[in-house]
Amino acid sequence: MVSMLAGDSEREVRYVAIPVLGRLGGEAAVVRLLEIVEDSGGQWDAEEKALACRALARVGGERAVPALANLLKKIRERGDE
C-alpha cells in the first residue's frame, strides 16, 4: 500500500499521498520517504521532495537525520537557499 500511495503516476495524487505516509508511519513509510528524499535520478520534483522531508521529519526519527542533512548540504552547495 505504501508503494502504491507514493508511487502513483499522477503528480496530484502523490502530493496528497506523501504527507499521508508521514501520518501512517511505520517502517515501510520511512523507507519510501527516504527513497524520495534521496532520489538523484529526477523521478521526484522539488515539491514532492519537500513534502517527503516534512513527512520524514515527522516519522523518521534518528534514521531521517542523515538523509535530511545531506539534502540540506546539496541545496546549500547549489545556492538554492
Secondary structure, DSSP 8 states (H G I E B T S, - for coil): -HHHHHT-S-HHHHHHHHHHHHHH-SHHHHHHHHHHHH--SS-S-HHHHHHHHHHHHHH-GGGHHHHHHHHHHHHHHHT--
